[in-house]
Amino acid sequence: MSKLVNDKEWRAARLELLDEEKAFQRARDALAVKRRALPWRRVESDYVFDTEDGAKSLPDLFGDATQLLVYHFMYHPNWDAGCKSCSFWADSYDGSVLHLKARDVALIAVSRAPLDTLLKYRDRMQWSFPWVSSAGNTFNYDFGVSFTPEQLDSGEVEYNYRIAGGRPEELPGISVLVREGDEVFHTYSTYSRGLDPFNATYQLLDIVPKGRDEDSLSFTMEWLRRHDEY
C-alpha cells in the first residue's frame, strides 16, 4: 500500500500531479505538431499486395481516404500464429476503423505471411480490420520491419533508426502514408517503444496502482497471452 492520507492531503497531492500532467500534455501536443510537420518522401516502388479483393497496388489500399495508417504486424510466412504482442496491439484496432474513416484515414495491417494464413488468424482473433499480405513484394524490408538472412548474418541491422545486432527476422512498427492522385508519400514511421501510445490496454494499466507490473518478470510482456489463451 502507498502512503495513506486524509482527503485534504490527497487533494493537494493530486493537484500537484495534475500540474505535471498538464505540462506533459502540452509538451506532447507540441511534439505532435512537429511530427506532423516532418518532410515527406515519395514512395517510388510499385508494390502489389494480396488482399481479400484481389491484387491491389499501394494507392488502392487507401480506398476513399487520402491518409493511411499501416500497422506492420509481425507474421513470418512460416509461423503457425501471429506475434502475440502484435495481437495485443491489434485487439483495439477494430473500434478505431470507423472513427478514423470519418477523419479521412484508413487503417490496415500488413504482414509477410500468405493472405489465407492472415485471414484465418484474423477469424480466430475475431477481428475485422483490413489485413493484406506483402509476401510478393519488398514492402516490409523497405520499411525496416523484416530482415533478410544476409542482413541478420552481418550483425548490423537497422531498426528504429539505429544499427544493432541480434535482431529477429520480423519486428513491429507503424507507418503513415499520404496519397495525392496516384502518388504515395511516406510521412512518418515509429517502432519499438514508439508504438507504446497506440496500445490502449497499456495506457489503462499505467493509471492503476500496480501499473504494468512487469519489473519482476524475466522479460517485458512475459505475462502476455493472445486473448483466447488466458
C-alpha positions in Angstrom: 0.0 0.0 0.0 1.1 3.5 -0.7 1.1 6.3 1.9 -2.4 6.7 3.5 -3.5 10.4 3.9 -6.7 12.3 4.6 -8.9 14.0 2.0 -7.1 17.4 2.1 -3.7 15.9 1.7 -4.9 13.6 -1.1 -6.3 16.5 -3.0 -3.1 18.6 -2.6 -1.0 15.7 -3.9 -3.4 15.1 -6.8 -3.4 18.8 -7.8 0.5 18.8 -7.7 0.5 15.8 -10.1 -2.2 17.5 -12.2 0.2 20.4 -12.9 2.8 17.9 -14.1 0.2 16.1 -16.2 -0.9 19.3 -17.9 2.8 20.2 -18.7 3.3 16.8 -20.1 0.2 17.1 -22.3 1.3 20.5 -23.6 4.7 19.1 -24.5 3.0 16.1 -26.1 0.8 18.4 -28.2 3.8 20.4 -29.3 5.6 17.2 -30.3 2.6 16.1 -32.3 2.8 19.3 -34.3 6.5 18.7 -35.0 5.7 15.1 -36.0 3.0 16.2 -38.5 5.4 18.8 -39.9 8.1 16.3 -40.9 9.1 16.4 -44.6 7.6 13.8 -46.9 9.3 11.3 -49.2 7.9 9.8 -52.3 7.3 6.1 -52.4 8.9 5.0 -55.6 8.3 1.2 -55.6 5.2 -0.2 -57.3 4.1 -2.6 -54.6 1.4 -5.1 -55.2 -0.4 -6.7 -52.3 -2.6 -9.8 -51.9 -6.0 -8.6 -50.5 -9.4 -10.1 -49.9 -10.5 -8.3 -53.1 -7.6 -9.5 -55.2 -4.2 -7.9 -56.1 -4.0 -4.2 -55.2 -1.4 -1.5 -55.5 -0.3 0.6 -52.6 -2.6 3.5 -53.7 -5.5 1.1 -53.9 -5.1 0.3 -50.2 -6.2 3.8 -49.3 -9.8 3.2 -50.5 -11.6 6.6 -50.4 -9.1 8.1 -47.8 -6.1 10.2 -48.6 -4.2 9.1 -45.4 -3.2 5.5 -44.5 -2.1 4.1 -41.2 -0.1 0.8 -41.7 0.5 -1.5 -38.8 3.5 -3.7 -39.6 2.2 -6.9 -38.0 4.8 -9.5 -37.2 3.8 -12.6 -39.0 6.5 -14.6 -40.7 5.5 -16.9 -43.5 6.5 -20.0 -41.6 4.8 -19.1 -38.3 1.7 -21.0 -37.0 0.3 -17.9 -35.4 0.7 -14.1 -35.4 3.0 -12.4 -32.9 1.3 -12.3 -29.6 2.5 -8.7 -28.8 1.2 -7.5 -32.2 -2.0 -9.3 -31.4 -2.1 -7.3 -28.1 -1.9 -4.1 -30.0 -4.3 -5.2 -32.7 -7.1 -6.0 -30.2 -8.0 -2.3 -30.1 -8.0 -1.6 -33.9 -11.5 -2.7 -34.9 -13.1 0.0 -32.8 -10.9 2.7 -34.4 -11.5 1.9 -38.1 -14.8 3.8 -38.5 -13.7 6.8 -36.4 -10.5 7.1 -38.5 -12.5 6.8 -41.7 -14.6 9.8 -40.6 -11.3 11.8 -40.4 -10.1 10.7 -43.9 -7.8 7.9 -42.5 -7.7 4.3 -43.5 -6.1 1.6 -41.3 -4.7 -1.7 -42.4 -2.3 -4.3 -41.2 0.5 -5.7 -43.5 2.4 -8.9 -42.9 4.6 -11.2 -45.0 2.6 -14.4 -44.3 0.3 -15.6 -47.1 -3.1 -14.0 -47.2 -5.1 -17.2 -46.3 -2.9 -17.6 -43.2 -3.6 -14.0 -42.1 -7.3 -14.2 -42.7 -7.6 -17.5 -40.8 -5.8 -15.9 -37.8 -7.9 -12.8 -38.1 -11.0 -15.1 -37.9 -9.6 -16.8 -34.8 -9.0 -13.5 -33.1 -12.4 -12.2 -34.2 -11.0 -9.1 -35.8 -12.4 -7.4 -38.9 -9.8 -4.6 -39.8 -8.3 -5.0 -43.3 -5.2 -7.2 -43.4 -3.1 -7.6 -46.5 -0.1 -9.8 -47.5 3.2 -8.3 -48.7 4.5 -11.8 -49.5 5.1 -10.9 -53.1 7.0 -7.6 -52.6 9.7 -5.9 -50.6 7.4 -3.6 -48.6 8.3 -5.0 -45.2 12.0 -4.9 -45.9 11.9 -1.4 -47.3 10.1 -0.1 -44.2 12.6 -1.7 -41.8 10.4 -4.4 -40.2 11.6 -7.6 -42.0 15.2 -8.6 -42.5 17.0 -10.9 -44.9 19.2 -13.8 -43.6 22.2 -11.8 -45.1 21.3 -8.8 -43.1 20.9 -10.8 -39.9 24.2 -12.6 -40.6 26.0 -9.3 -40.9 25.2 -8.4 -37.3 24.2 -4.9 -38.4 20.5 -4.5 -38.9 18.8 -1.1 -38.8 15.7 -0.9 -36.7 14.1 2.2 -35.2 16.8 4.2 -37.0 19.6 2.5 -35.1 22.1 -0.2 -36.2 22.3 -3.2 -33.9 22.9 -6.9 -34.0 20.8 -9.7 -32.6 17.6 -8.7 -34.3 14.8 -11.3 -35.1 13.6 -11.7 -38.6 10.4 -9.8 -38.0 9.7 -6.7 -35.9 6.7 -4.3 -35.5 6.1 -0.8 -36.5 3.5 1.8 -37.6 3.9 3.9 -40.8 1.9 6.8 -42.1 1.3 7.3 -45.8 -0.4 10.0 -47.8 -1.9 9.7 -51.3 -2.1 12.6 -53.8 -3.6 11.4 -57.0 -1.6 8.3 -58.0 1.4 9.2 -55.9 2.1 8.0 -52.4 4.3 9.7 -49.8 5.8 8.4 -46.6 5.4 10.9 -43.8 6.2 9.0 -40.6 7.1 5.7 -39.1 7.7 4.6 -35.5 9.0 1.4 -34.0 9.9 -0.3 -30.7 8.7 1.9 -27.7 7.4 4.4 -30.1 4.4 2.1 -30.5 3.6 2.3 -26.8 1.0 5.1 -27.0 -1.1 3.0 -29.5 -1.7 0.2 -27.0 -5.0 1.1 -25.2 -4.5 -1.6 -22.5 -1.1 -0.4 -21.5 -2.4 3.1 -21.2 -5.0 1.9 -18.8 -2.6 -0.2 -16.8 -0.4 2.9 -16.4 -3.0 4.6 -14.2 -3.7 1.7 -11.7 -1.6 1.3 -8.6 0.4 -1.7 -9.8 1.0 -0.2 -13.2 2.2 -2.7 -15.8 3.7 -4.8 -13.0 6.4 -6.2 -15.2 9.6 -5.3 -13.2 9.9 -8.8 -11.7 9.4 -10.7 -15.0 12.3 -12.2 -16.9 11.3 -10.1 -19.9 8.7 -7.5 -20.8 5.3 -8.9 -21.6 6.2 -12.4 -20.3 2.7 -12.4 -18.8 1.0 -11.7 -22.1 -1.2 -14.2 -23.9 -3.4 -14.0 -27.0 -6.8 -13.0 -25.8 -8.2 -16.6 -26.5 -5.3 -18.2 -24.5 -5.9 -16.7 -21.0 
